[in-house]
């Protein structure tokens, strides 16, 4: 199977799951708790952020599935039966693409919070900001029901993910290997 936008076709979740995720992320960002490793506390000493998931879990259960929903809504796929346009054709699929893009954008903000950015380089913040920008562009493309803009946004999303993974995934894997020795 060949994909025009270069994205895979795995994962995903329903609209209700994404809406629940956005609600939970809003609660997280609203300041219900704090980061033990970020050193950020409210006036009463309570942590400002509560880290509910490791970075690996966050990628696996939120960011990757929502990116996949968006990628499955843009570009084309070629298989033995021909070329298939992935552009949404129903209001529900357009809404799913928009919701997934919004979640990806907000995840960039979450990645900038102390629980996830602590002890990382300044490039981490830049990668996270890029995720916000690309997610917002993807959301706008879905809102406008513009298949061509969704294709471009999907490619930019893939590039943003790859750039960060090239910088940080090898470091994370190396740290895990070092911890096992």
VMD Tcl script that builds the backbone (N, CA, C; Angstrom):
set m [mol new atoms 543]
animate dup $m
set s [atomselect $m all]
$s set {name element resname resid chain x y z} {
  {N N UNK 1 A 0.850 -1.168 0.000}
  {CA C UNK 1 A 0.000 0.000 0.000}
  {C C UNK 1 A 0.898 1.234 0.000}
  {N N UNK 2 A 0.701 2.162 -0.917}
  {CA C UNK 2 A 1.481 3.398 -0.988}
  {C C UNK 2 A 0.598 4.574 -0.613}
  {N N UNK 3 A 1.125 5.445 0.236}
  {CA C UNK 3 A 0.376 6.614 0.665}
  {C C UNK 3 A 0.985 7.868 0.071}
  {N N UNK 4 A 0.165 8.719 -0.494}
  {CA C UNK 4 A 0.657 9.947 -1.091}
  {C C UNK 4 A 1.212 10.901 -0.051}
  {N N UNK 5 A 0.649 10.916 1.139}
  {CA C UNK 5 A 1.137 11.865 2.139}
  {C C UNK 5 A 2.200 11.265 3.044}
  {N N UNK 6 A 2.586 10.026 2.809}
  {CA C UNK 6 A 3.684 9.423 3.540}
  {C C UNK 6 A 3.337 8.970 4.947}
  {N N UNK 7 A 2.106 9.024 5.344}
  {CA C UNK 7 A 1.716 8.651 6.703}
  {C C UNK 7 A 1.236 7.212 6.735}
  {N N UNK 8 A 1.285 6.615 7.912}
  {CA C UNK 8 A 0.790 5.258 8.084}
  {C C UNK 8 A -0.710 5.233 8.255}
  {N N UNK 9 A -1.259 4.024 8.331}
  {CA C UNK 9 A -2.710 3.869 8.479}
  {C C UNK 9 A -3.024 2.983 9.675}
  {N N UNK 10 A -2.625 3.415 10.869}
  {CA C UNK 10 A -2.915 2.631 12.062}
  {C C UNK 10 A -3.536 3.518 13.119}
  {N N UNK 11 A -4.006 2.881 14.181}
  {CA C UNK 11 A -4.497 3.629 15.342}
  {C C UNK 11 A -5.780 4.369 15.083}
  {N N UNK 12 A -6.095 5.257 15.986}
  {CA C UNK 12 A -7.278 6.099 15.833}
  {C C UNK 12 A -8.210 5.918 17.005}
  {N N UNK 13 A -9.244 6.673 17.016}
  {CA C UNK 13 A -10.222 6.602 18.092}
  {C C UNK 13 A -11.458 7.340 17.671}
  {N N UNK 14 A -12.506 7.190 18.430}
  {CA C UNK 14 A -13.763 7.839 18.092}
  {C C UNK 14 A -13.785 9.298 18.482}
  {N N UNK 15 A -14.786 9.993 17.983}
  {CA C UNK 15 A -14.954 11.410 18.288}
  {C C UNK 15 A -15.124 11.617 19.789}
  {N N UNK 16 A -15.866 10.727 20.445}
  {CA C UNK 16 A -16.094 10.891 21.880}
  {C C UNK 16 A -14.785 10.777 22.637}
  {N N UNK 17 A -13.912 9.866 22.220}
  {CA C UNK 17 A -12.613 9.729 22.861}
  {C C UNK 17 A -11.768 10.978 22.703}
  {N N UNK 18 A -11.777 11.574 21.513}
  {CA C UNK 18 A -11.006 12.795 21.285}
  {C C UNK 18 A -11.592 13.951 22.084}
  {N N UNK 19 A -12.919 14.031 22.164}
  {CA C UNK 19 A -13.535 15.105 22.943}
  {C C UNK 19 A -13.183 14.954 24.413}
  {N N UNK 20 A -13.185 13.718 24.907}
  {CA C UNK 20 A -12.808 13.462 26.291}
  {C C UNK 20 A -11.340 13.815 26.496}
  {N N UNK 21 A -10.495 13.486 25.526}
  {CA C UNK 21 A -9.080 13.821 25.615}
  {C C UNK 21 A -8.892 15.321 25.680}
  {N N UNK 22 A -9.583 16.071 24.814}
  {CA C UNK 22 A -9.463 17.523 24.838}
  {C C UNK 22 A -9.935 18.092 26.169}
  {N N UNK 23 A -11.001 17.522 26.733}
  {CA C UNK 23 A -11.480 17.972 28.035}
  {C C UNK 23 A -10.418 17.716 29.099}
  {N N UNK 24 A -9.840 16.519 29.082}
  {CA C UNK 24 A -8.817 16.181 30.069}
  {C C UNK 24 A -7.590 17.073 29.921}
  {N N UNK 25 A -7.210 17.357 28.685}
  {CA C UNK 25 A -6.062 18.233 28.461}
  {C C UNK 25 A -6.356 19.645 28.941}
  {N N UNK 26 A -7.583 20.101 28.738}
  {CA C UNK 26 A -7.961 21.425 29.224}
  {C C UNK 26 A -7.859 21.489 30.742}
  {N N UNK 27 A -8.307 20.432 31.392}
  {CA C UNK 27 A -8.210 20.385 32.850}
  {C C UNK 27 A -6.749 20.396 33.291}
  {N N UNK 28 A -5.904 19.660 32.585}
  {CA C UNK 28 A -4.483 19.636 32.895}
  {C C UNK 28 A -3.888 21.025 32.775}
  {N N UNK 29 A -4.170 21.692 31.662}
  {CA C UNK 29 A -3.608 23.014 31.423}
  {C C UNK 29 A -4.219 24.080 32.322}
  {N N UNK 30 A -5.403 23.831 32.841}
  {CA C UNK 30 A -6.050 24.799 33.726}
  {C C UNK 30 A -5.363 24.873 35.082}
  {N N UNK 31 A -4.482 23.915 35.354}
  {CA C UNK 31 A -3.698 24.003 36.581}
  {C C UNK 31 A -4.156 23.095 37.694}
  {N N UNK 32 A -4.703 21.952 37.366}
  {CA C UNK 32 A -5.119 21.027 38.416}
  {C C UNK 32 A -3.920 20.181 38.823}
  {N N UNK 33 A -3.011 20.751 39.567}
  {CA C UNK 33 A -1.877 19.997 40.057}
  {C C UNK 33 A -0.572 20.495 39.501}
  {N N UNK 34 A 0.512 19.711 39.636}
  {CA C UNK 34 A 1.812 20.202 39.241}
  {C C UNK 34 A 2.818 19.153 38.896}
  {N N UNK 35 A 4.006 19.606 38.609}
  {CA C UNK 35 A 5.089 18.760 38.155}
  {C C UNK 35 A 6.094 18.523 39.257}
  {N N UNK 36 A 6.243 17.292 39.687}
  {CA C UNK 36 A 7.262 17.046 40.681}
  {C C UNK 36 A 8.660 17.317 40.120}
  {N N UNK 37 A 8.886 17.105 38.851}
  {CA C UNK 37 A 10.217 17.324 38.293}
  {C C UNK 37 A 10.389 18.710 37.705}
  {N N UNK 38 A 9.327 19.483 37.575}
  {CA C UNK 38 A 9.435 20.810 37.005}
  {C C UNK 38 A 9.653 21.899 38.048}
  {N N UNK 39 A 9.452 21.578 39.318}
  {CA C UNK 39 A 9.674 22.552 40.364}
  {C C UNK 39 A 8.686 23.708 40.359}
  {N N UNK 40 A 7.560 23.562 39.722}
  {CA C UNK 40 A 6.567 24.628 39.639}
  {C C UNK 40 A 5.450 24.330 40.644}
  {N N UNK 41 A 5.185 25.295 41.549}
  {CA C UNK 41 A 4.125 25.109 42.538}
  {C C UNK 41 A 3.264 26.347 42.612}
  {N N UNK 42 A 2.008 26.146 43.012}
  {CA C UNK 42 A 1.104 27.260 43.276}
  {C C UNK 42 A 1.489 27.893 44.610}
  {N N UNK 43 A 0.814 28.994 44.951}
  {CA C UNK 43 A 1.091 29.703 46.194}
  {C C UNK 43 A 0.910 28.795 47.416}
  {N N UNK 44 A -0.025 27.836 47.349}
  {CA C UNK 44 A -0.259 26.943 48.488}
  {C C UNK 44 A 0.693 25.752 48.499}
  {N N UNK 45 A 1.667 25.727 47.590}
  {CA C UNK 45 A 2.653 24.657 47.555}
  {C C UNK 45 A 2.241 23.455 46.728}
  {N N UNK 46 A 1.004 23.446 46.230}
  {CA C UNK 46 A 0.549 22.326 45.408}
  {C C UNK 46 A 1.212 22.413 44.032}
  {N N UNK 47 A 1.574 21.283 43.482}
  {CA C UNK 47 A 2.174 21.313 42.149}
  {C C UNK 47 A 1.198 21.919 41.133}
  {N N UNK 48 A 1.720 22.673 40.187}
  {CA C UNK 48 A 0.901 23.344 39.184}
  {C C UNK 48 A 0.403 22.385 38.104}
  {N N UNK 49 A 1.147 21.332 37.841}
  {CA C UNK 49 A 0.794 20.380 36.788}
  {C C UNK 49 A 0.814 18.971 37.350}
  {N N UNK 50 A -0.077 18.146 36.859}
  {CA C UNK 50 A -0.075 16.732 37.212}
  {C C UNK 50 A 0.260 15.958 35.950}
  {N N UNK 51 A 1.343 15.249 35.981}
  {CA C UNK 51 A 1.772 14.454 34.826}
  {C C UNK 51 A 1.073 13.096 34.918}
  {N N UNK 52 A 0.037 12.933 34.106}
  {CA C UNK 52 A -0.766 11.714 34.150}
  {C C UNK 52 A -0.173 10.590 33.312}
  {N N UNK 53 A 0.699 10.923 32.357}
  {CA C UNK 53 A 1.271 9.923 31.458}
  {C C UNK 53 A 2.747 10.203 31.228}
  {N N UNK 54 A 3.509 9.152 31.020}
  {CA C UNK 54 A 4.884 9.336 30.585}
  {C C UNK 54 A 4.837 9.872 29.153}
  {N N UNK 55 A 5.943 10.394 28.687}
  {CA C UNK 55 A 5.996 10.882 27.314}
  {C C UNK 55 A 5.672 9.758 26.334}
  {N N UNK 56 A 6.207 8.594 26.598}
  {CA C UNK 56 A 5.950 7.437 25.726}
  {C C UNK 56 A 4.450 7.111 25.676}
  {N N UNK 57 A 3.798 7.119 26.831}
  {CA C UNK 57 A 2.356 6.852 26.877}
  {C C UNK 57 A 1.574 7.935 26.152}
  {N N UNK 58 A 1.958 9.210 26.362}
  {CA C UNK 58 A 1.276 10.323 25.718}
  {C C UNK 58 A 1.358 10.195 24.195}
  {N N UNK 59 A 2.521 9.835 23.705}
  {CA C UNK 59 A 2.690 9.640 22.263}
  {C C UNK 59 A 1.814 8.479 21.771}
  {N N UNK 60 A 1.808 7.397 22.533}
  {CA C UNK 60 A 1.108 6.181 22.094}
  {C C UNK 60 A -0.411 6.296 22.164}
  {N N UNK 61 A -0.945 7.000 23.159}
  {CA C UNK 61 A -2.397 7.005 23.341}
  {C C UNK 61 A -3.095 8.275 22.894}
  {N N UNK 62 A -2.334 9.354 22.644}
  {CA C UNK 62 A -2.982 10.597 22.227}
  {C C UNK 62 A -2.409 11.108 20.908}
  {N N UNK 63 A -1.132 11.461 20.904}
  {CA C UNK 63 A -0.569 12.147 19.744}
  {C C UNK 63 A -0.574 11.269 18.499}
  {N N UNK 64 A -0.011 10.073 18.583}
  {CA C UNK 64 A 0.054 9.194 17.411}
  {C C UNK 64 A -1.337 8.837 16.875}
  {N N UNK 65 A -2.272 8.402 17.731}
  {CA C UNK 65 A -3.599 8.077 17.189}
  {C C UNK 65 A -4.295 9.266 16.523}
  {N N UNK 66 A -4.172 10.457 17.107}
  {CA C UNK 66 A -4.824 11.612 16.495}
  {C C UNK 66 A -4.122 12.043 15.215}
  {N N UNK 67 A -2.799 11.943 15.176}
  {CA C UNK 67 A -2.091 12.234 13.924}
  {C C UNK 67 A -2.540 11.255 12.845}
  {N N UNK 68 A -2.713 9.997 13.206}
  {CA C UNK 68 A -3.150 8.984 12.242}
  {C C UNK 68 A -4.553 9.288 11.713}
  {N N UNK 69 A -5.447 9.736 12.582}
  {CA C UNK 69 A -6.794 10.101 12.125}
  {C C UNK 69 A -6.690 11.189 11.067}
  {N N UNK 70 A -5.853 12.200 11.336}
  {CA C UNK 70 A -5.704 13.268 10.348}
  {C C UNK 70 A -5.091 12.735 9.063}
  {N N UNK 71 A -4.019 11.948 9.170}
  {CA C UNK 71 A -3.370 11.423 7.971}
  {C C UNK 71 A -4.310 10.539 7.154}
  {N N UNK 72 A -5.190 9.809 7.821}
  {CA C UNK 72 A -6.152 8.968 7.093}
  {C C UNK 72 A -7.258 9.799 6.459}
  {N N UNK 73 A -7.192 11.115 6.641}
  {CA C UNK 73 A -8.189 12.029 6.076}
  {C C UNK 73 A -7.594 12.931 4.997}
  {N N UNK 74 A -6.390 12.621 4.558}
  {CA C UNK 74 A -5.751 13.489 3.567}
  {C C UNK 74 A -4.890 12.674 2.617}
  {N N UNK 75 A -4.736 13.190 1.417}
  {CA C UNK 75 A -3.907 12.513 0.425}
  {C C UNK 75 A -4.642 11.389 -0.270}
  {N N UNK 76 A -3.856 10.492 -0.820}
  {CA C UNK 76 A -4.401 9.329 -1.507}
  {C C UNK 76 A -3.634 8.096 -1.059}
  {N N UNK 77 A -4.222 6.940 -1.307}
  {CA C UNK 77 A -3.556 5.672 -1.048}
  {C C UNK 77 A -3.719 4.813 -2.306}
  {N N UNK 78 A -2.645 4.118 -2.656}
  {CA C UNK 78 A -2.683 3.226 -3.818}
  {C C UNK 78 A -2.553 1.796 -3.331}
  {N N UNK 79 A -3.410 0.943 -3.860}
  {CA C UNK 79 A -3.299 -0.478 -3.568}
  {C C UNK 79 A -3.625 -1.255 -4.833}
  {N N UNK 80 A -3.779 -2.540 -4.717}
  {CA C UNK 80 A -4.001 -3.373 -5.898}
  {C C UNK 80 A -5.304 -3.041 -6.631}
  {N N UNK 81 A -6.239 -2.390 -5.960}
  {CA C UNK 81 A -7.502 -2.046 -6.624}
  {C C UNK 81 A -7.517 -0.626 -7.181}
  {N N UNK 82 A -6.394 0.110 -7.019}
  {CA C UNK 82 A -6.320 1.444 -7.593}
  {C C UNK 82 A -5.931 2.509 -6.591}
  {N N UNK 83 A -6.169 3.755 -6.974}
  {CA C UNK 83 A -5.845 4.918 -6.145}
  {C C UNK 83 A -7.131 5.386 -5.470}
  {N N UNK 84 A -7.043 5.621 -4.166}
  {CA C UNK 84 A -8.212 6.013 -3.386}
  {C C UNK 84 A -7.940 7.351 -2.697}
  {N N UNK 85 A -8.834 8.293 -2.897}
  {CA C UNK 85 A -8.744 9.604 -2.261}
  {C C UNK 85 A -9.202 9.475 -0.811}
  {N N UNK 86 A -8.394 9.958 0.121}
  {CA C UNK 86 A -8.711 9.858 1.540}
  {C C UNK 86 A -9.465 11.079 2.084}
  {N N UNK 87 A -9.691 12.074 1.236}
  {CA C UNK 87 A -10.371 13.292 1.675}
  {C C UNK 87 A -11.756 12.945 2.226}
  {N N UNK 88 A -12.108 13.496 3.385}
  {CA C UNK 88 A -13.431 13.208 3.959}
  {C C UNK 88 A -14.572 13.539 2.996}
  {N N UNK 89 A -15.628 12.751 3.089}
  {CA C UNK 89 A -16.810 12.973 2.248}
  {C C UNK 89 A -18.078 13.174 3.066}
  {N N UNK 90 A -17.953 13.068 4.394}
  {CA C UNK 90 A -19.126 13.242 5.259}
  {C C UNK 90 A -18.806 14.303 6.319}
  {N N UNK 91 A -19.839 14.938 6.846}
  {CA C UNK 91 A -19.602 15.908 7.932}
  {C C UNK 91 A -18.881 15.276 9.130}
  {N N UNK 92 A -19.185 14.016 9.417}
  {CA C UNK 92 A -18.561 13.340 10.548}
  {C C UNK 92 A -17.057 13.150 10.335}
  {N N UNK 93 A -16.664 12.782 9.128}
  {CA C UNK 93 A -15.228 12.590 8.845}
  {C C UNK 93 A -14.483 13.917 8.824}
  {N N UNK 94 A -15.134 14.978 8.326}
  {CA C UNK 94 A -14.506 16.302 8.387}
  {C C UNK 94 A -14.326 16.714 9.845}
  {N N UNK 95 A -15.338 16.476 10.669}
  {CA C UNK 95 A -15.260 16.820 12.091}
  {C C UNK 95 A -14.173 16.010 12.792}
  {N N UNK 96 A -14.041 14.741 12.445}
  {CA C UNK 96 A -12.994 13.900 13.041}
  {C C UNK 96 A -11.613 14.429 12.668}
  {N N UNK 97 A -11.427 14.832 11.414}
  {CA C UNK 97 A -10.139 15.385 10.981}
  {C C UNK 97 A -9.843 16.677 11.731}
  {N N UNK 98 A -10.839 17.538 11.870}
  {CA C UNK 98 A -10.652 18.804 12.579}
  {C C UNK 98 A -10.338 18.547 14.052}
  {N N UNK 99 A -11.064 17.653 14.677}
  {CA C UNK 99 A -10.850 17.344 16.090}
  {C C UNK 99 A -9.464 16.755 16.322}
  {N N UNK 100 A -9.040 15.861 15.456}
  {CA C UNK 100 A -7.722 15.255 15.636}
  {C C UNK 100 A -6.628 16.301 15.470}
  {N N UNK 101 A -6.787 17.207 14.508}
  {CA C UNK 101 A -5.799 18.266 14.311}
  {C C UNK 101 A -5.761 19.194 15.525}
  {N N UNK 102 A -6.915 19.518 16.082}
  {CA C UNK 102 A -6.970 20.372 17.277}
  {C C UNK 102 A -6.263 19.699 18.447}
  {N N UNK 103 A -6.457 18.402 18.591}
  {CA C UNK 103 A -5.798 17.670 19.672}
  {C C UNK 103 A -4.287 17.693 19.493}
  {N N UNK 104 A -3.817 17.463 18.271}
  {CA C UNK 104 A -2.377 17.503 17.997}
  {C C UNK 104 A -1.819 18.881 18.350}
  {N N UNK 105 A -2.525 19.932 17.955}
  {CA C UNK 105 A -2.068 21.290 18.264}
  {C C UNK 105 A -1.961 21.493 19.777}
  {N N UNK 106 A -2.971 21.101 20.514}
  {CA C UNK 106 A -2.949 21.289 21.965}
  {C C UNK 106 A -1.896 20.413 22.635}
  {N N UNK 107 A -1.601 19.275 22.043}
  {CA C UNK 107 A -0.547 18.422 22.601}
  {C C UNK 107 A 0.801 19.118 22.516}
  {N N UNK 108 A 1.001 19.940 21.493}
  {CA C UNK 108 A 2.227 20.726 21.425}
  {C C UNK 108 A 2.351 21.634 22.637}
  {N N UNK 109 A 1.227 22.219 23.065}
  {CA C UNK 109 A 1.227 23.045 24.276}
  {C C UNK 109 A 1.539 22.210 25.513}
  {N N UNK 110 A 0.950 21.043 25.612}
  {CA C UNK 110 A 1.208 20.164 26.751}
  {C C UNK 110 A 2.691 19.802 26.808}
  {N N UNK 111 A 3.294 19.537 25.656}
  {CA C UNK 111 A 4.707 19.161 25.628}
  {C C UNK 111 A 5.624 20.296 26.087}
  {N N UNK 112 A 5.118 21.535 26.073}
  {CA C UNK 112 A 5.907 22.672 26.561}
  {C C UNK 112 A 5.798 22.861 28.068}
  {N N UNK 113 A 4.872 22.158 28.734}
  {CA C UNK 113 A 4.726 22.315 30.183}
  {C C UNK 113 A 5.925 21.684 30.889}
  {N N UNK 114 A 6.218 22.136 32.109}
  {CA C UNK 114 A 7.383 21.614 32.831}
  {C C UNK 114 A 7.452 20.084 32.965}
  {N N UNK 115 A 6.340 19.392 33.175}
  {CA C UNK 115 A 6.484 17.936 33.290}
  {C C UNK 115 A 7.114 17.272 32.059}
  {N N UNK 116 A 6.947 17.863 30.894}
  {CA C UNK 116 A 7.484 17.270 29.672}
  {C C UNK 116 A 8.717 17.994 29.144}
  {N N UNK 117 A 8.876 19.274 29.456}
  {CA C UNK 117 A 10.000 20.035 28.907}
  {C C UNK 117 A 11.197 20.111 29.859}
  {N N UNK 118 A 10.999 19.760 31.111}
  {CA C UNK 118 A 12.072 19.840 32.112}
  {C C UNK 118 A 13.279 19.009 31.676}
  {N N UNK 119 A 14.456 19.621 31.768}
  {CA C UNK 119 A 15.727 18.971 31.413}
  {C C UNK 119 A 15.865 18.631 29.932}
  {N N UNK 120 A 15.135 19.329 29.100}
  {CA C UNK 120 A 15.281 19.142 27.655}
  {C C UNK 120 A 15.862 20.430 27.081}
  {N N UNK 121 A 16.385 20.338 25.886}
  {CA C UNK 121 A 16.982 21.496 25.252}
  {C C UNK 121 A 15.952 22.488 24.749}
  {N N UNK 122 A 16.438 23.665 24.359}
  {CA C UNK 122 A 15.537 24.689 23.823}
  {C C UNK 122 A 14.881 24.222 22.528}
  {N N UNK 123 A 15.515 23.281 21.839}
  {CA C UNK 123 A 14.905 22.768 20.609}
  {C C UNK 123 A 13.606 22.025 20.906}
  {N N UNK 124 A 13.468 21.477 22.132}
  {CA C UNK 124 A 12.223 20.800 22.512}
  {C C UNK 124 A 11.048 21.770 22.424}
  {N N UNK 125 A 11.265 22.984 22.912}
  {CA C UNK 125 A 10.211 24.005 22.870}
  {C C UNK 125 A 9.920 24.359 21.415}
  {N N UNK 126 A 10.928 24.487 20.601}
  {CA C UNK 126 A 10.711 24.802 19.184}
  {C C UNK 126 A 9.954 23.682 18.478}
  {N N UNK 127 A 10.319 22.435 18.748}
  {CA C UNK 127 A 9.591 21.307 18.163}
  {C C UNK 127 A 8.130 21.331 18.612}
  {N N UNK 128 A 7.911 21.621 19.886}
  {CA C UNK 128 A 6.553 21.667 20.426}
  {C C UNK 128 A 5.749 22.802 19.808}
  {N N UNK 129 A 6.368 23.960 19.656}
  {CA C UNK 129 A 5.686 25.088 19.009}
  {C C UNK 129 A 5.345 24.768 17.568}
  {N N UNK 130 A 6.246 24.095 16.885}
  {CA C UNK 130 A 5.975 23.695 15.501}
  {C C UNK 130 A 4.762 22.769 15.458}
  {N N UNK 131 A 4.661 21.860 16.430}
  {CA C UNK 131 A 3.505 20.961 16.485}
  {C C UNK 131 A 2.215 21.762 16.656}
  {N N UNK 132 A 2.246 22.801 17.482}
  {CA C UNK 132 A 1.071 23.666 17.654}
  {C C UNK 132 A 0.728 24.336 16.325}
  {N N UNK 133 A 1.714 24.932 15.674}
  {CA C UNK 133 A 1.482 25.656 14.417}
  {C C UNK 133 A 0.951 24.732 13.326}
  {N N UNK 134 A 1.575 23.572 13.180}
  {CA C UNK 134 A 1.145 22.625 12.153}
  {C C UNK 134 A -0.251 22.096 12.476}
  {N N UNK 135 A -0.515 21.814 13.744}
  {CA C UNK 135 A -1.838 21.342 14.141}
  {C C UNK 135 A -2.919 22.380 13.863}
  {N N UNK 136 A -2.596 23.644 14.137}
  {CA C UNK 136 A -3.566 24.711 13.854}
  {C C UNK 136 A -3.825 24.831 12.355}
  {N N UNK 137 A -2.781 24.715 11.539}
  {CA C UNK 137 A -2.964 24.768 10.079}
  {C C UNK 137 A -3.795 23.582 9.599}
  {N N UNK 138 A -3.548 22.422 10.179}
  {CA C UNK 138 A -4.318 21.226 9.820}
  {C C UNK 138 A -5.778 21.396 10.217}
  {N N UNK 139 A -6.006 21.949 11.392}
  {CA C UNK 139 A -7.382 22.184 11.846}
  {C C UNK 139 A -8.096 23.164 10.910}
  {N N UNK 140 A -7.408 24.223 10.524}
  {CA C UNK 140 A -8.001 25.217 9.617}
  {C C UNK 140 A -8.325 24.575 8.263}
  {N N UNK 141 A -7.436 23.728 7.773}
  {CA C UNK 141 A -7.686 23.056 6.495}
  {C C UNK 141 A -8.926 22.171 6.583}
  {N N UNK 142 A -9.067 21.451 7.696}
  {CA C UNK 142 A -10.250 20.604 7.872}
  {C C UNK 142 A -11.504 21.445 8.014}
  {N N UNK 143 A -11.412 22.538 8.767}
  {CA C UNK 143 A -12.566 23.415 8.942}
  {C C UNK 143 A -13.011 23.981 7.597}
  {N N UNK 144 A -12.039 24.309 6.735}
  {CA C UNK 144 A -12.337 24.864 5.412}
  {C C UNK 144 A -12.722 23.781 4.401}
  {N N UNK 145 A -12.600 22.523 4.821}
  {CA C UNK 145 A -12.882 21.381 3.937}
  {C C UNK 145 A -12.067 21.475 2.644}
  {N N UNK 146 A -10.792 21.755 2.841}
  {CA C UNK 146 A -9.854 21.949 1.741}
  {C C UNK 146 A -8.904 20.753 1.692}
  {N N UNK 147 A -9.188 19.812 0.811}
  {CA C UNK 147 A -8.389 18.601 0.686}
  {C C UNK 147 A -6.936 18.865 0.336}
  {N N UNK 148 A -6.672 19.825 -0.542}
  {CA C UNK 148 A -5.289 20.147 -0.901}
  {C C UNK 148 A -4.528 20.708 0.293}
  {N N UNK 149 A -5.160 21.595 1.045}
  {CA C UNK 149 A -4.515 22.157 2.235}
  {C C UNK 149 A -4.310 21.069 3.297}
  {N N UNK 150 A -5.222 20.111 3.366}
  {CA C UNK 150 A -5.055 19.007 4.312}
  {C C UNK 150 A -3.857 18.150 3.925}
  {N N UNK 151 A -3.664 17.939 2.625}
  {CA C UNK 151 A -2.512 17.174 2.160}
  {C C UNK 151 A -1.216 17.868 2.580}
  {N N UNK 152 A -1.140 19.176 2.357}
  {CA C UNK 152 A 0.048 19.953 2.737}
  {C C UNK 152 A 0.244 19.894 4.250}
  {N N UNK 153 A -0.831 20.090 5.001}
  {CA C UNK 153 A -0.741 20.048 6.461}
  {C C UNK 153 A -0.314 18.667 6.947}
  {N N UNK 154 A -0.809 17.620 6.308}
  {CA C UNK 154 A -0.412 16.261 6.679}
  {C C UNK 154 A 1.075 16.028 6.456}
  {N N UNK 155 A 1.592 16.538 5.350}
  {CA C UNK 155 A 3.030 16.415 5.075}
  {C C UNK 155 A 3.844 17.202 6.100}
  {N N UNK 156 A 3.392 18.408 6.422}
  {CA C UNK 156 A 4.094 19.231 7.423}
  {C C UNK 156 A 4.047 18.574 8.805}
  {N N UNK 157 A 2.931 17.939 9.122}
  {CA C UNK 157 A 2.816 17.231 10.391}
  {C C UNK 157 A 3.819 16.085 10.437}
  {N N UNK 158 A 3.916 15.338 9.346}
  {CA C UNK 158 A 4.892 14.253 9.287}
  {C C UNK 158 A 6.317 14.754 9.442}
  {N N UNK 159 A 6.632 15.869 8.801}
  {CA C UNK 159 A 7.965 16.462 8.909}
  {C C UNK 159 A 8.255 16.915 10.338}
  {N N UNK 160 A 7.258 17.525 10.982}
  {CA C UNK 160 A 7.444 18.004 12.362}
  {C C UNK 160 A 7.707 16.831 13.306}
  {N N UNK 161 A 6.933 15.775 13.141}
  {CA C UNK 161 A 7.117 14.594 13.989}
  {C C UNK 161 A 8.492 13.971 13.752}
  {N N UNK 162 A 8.866 13.826 12.494}
  {CA C UNK 162 A 10.157 13.215 12.157}
  {C C UNK 162 A 11.326 14.019 12.702}
  {N N UNK 163 A 11.264 15.346 12.595}
  {CA C UNK 163 A 12.355 16.187 13.083}
  {C C UNK 163 A 12.563 16.000 14.586}
  {N N UNK 164 A 11.483 15.993 15.339}
  {CA C UNK 164 A 11.589 15.820 16.785}
  {C C UNK 164 A 12.079 14.415 17.120}
  {N N UNK 165 A 11.542 13.422 16.439}
  {CA C UNK 165 A 11.946 12.037 16.715}
  {C C UNK 165 A 13.418 11.818 16.389}
  {N N UNK 166 A 13.919 12.466 15.336}
  {CA C UNK 166 A 15.341 12.330 15.007}
  {C C UNK 166 A 16.213 12.901 16.115}
  {N N UNK 167 A 15.763 13.970 16.734}
  {CA C UNK 167 A 16.544 14.596 17.798}
  {C C UNK 167 A 16.387 13.882 19.135}
  {N N UNK 168 A 15.175 13.446 19.468}
  {CA C UNK 168 A 14.916 12.944 20.815}
  {C C UNK 168 A 14.716 11.443 20.925}
  {N N UNK 169 A 14.176 10.793 19.954}
  {CA C UNK 169 A 13.931 9.361 20.090}
  {C C UNK 169 A 15.218 8.581 20.300}
  {N N UNK 170 A 16.290 8.861 19.552}
  {CA C UNK 170 A 17.534 8.129 19.834}
  {C C UNK 170 A 18.048 8.373 21.253}
  {N N UNK 171 A 17.899 9.583 21.772}
  {CA C UNK 171 A 18.328 9.890 23.139}
  {C C UNK 171 A 17.514 9.103 24.155}
  {N N UNK 172 A 16.193 9.065 23.940}
  {CA C UNK 172 A 15.307 8.336 24.856}
  {C C UNK 172 A 15.645 6.841 24.840}
  {N N UNK 173 A 15.862 6.286 23.658}
  {CA C UNK 173 A 16.199 4.859 23.549}
  {C C UNK 173 A 17.543 4.553 24.191}
  {N N UNK 174 A 18.519 5.442 23.988}
  {CA C UNK 174 A 19.835 5.251 24.576}
  {C C UNK 174 A 19.755 5.309 26.106}
  {N N UNK 175 A 18.963 6.233 26.635}
  {CA C UNK 175 A 18.809 6.352 28.088}
  {C C UNK 175 A 18.196 5.081 28.679}
  {N N UNK 176 A 17.213 4.516 27.977}
  {CA C UNK 176 A 16.607 3.269 28.460}
  {C C UNK 176 A 17.606 2.131 28.450}
  {N N UNK 177 A 18.417 2.047 27.398}
  {CA C UNK 177 A 19.441 1.001 27.331}
  {C C UNK 177 A 20.471 1.181 28.440}
  {N N UNK 178 A 20.884 2.421 28.689}
  {CA C UNK 178 A 21.851 2.691 29.752}
  {C C UNK 178 A 21.284 2.314 31.115}
  {N N UNK 179 A 19.999 2.562 31.335}
  {CA C UNK 179 A 19.361 2.264 32.607}
  {C C UNK 179 A 19.295 0.756 32.861}
  {N N UNK 180 A 19.241 -0.031 31.806}
  {CA C UNK 180 A 19.159 -1.497 31.945}
  {C C UNK 180 A 20.508 -2.110 32.294}
  {N N UNK 181 A 21.596 -1.416 32.012}
  {CA C UNK 181 A 22.939 -1.985 32.236}
  {C C UNK 181 A 23.420 -1.797 33.637}
}
mol reanalyze $m
mol bondsrecalc $m
mol representation Tube
mol addrep $m
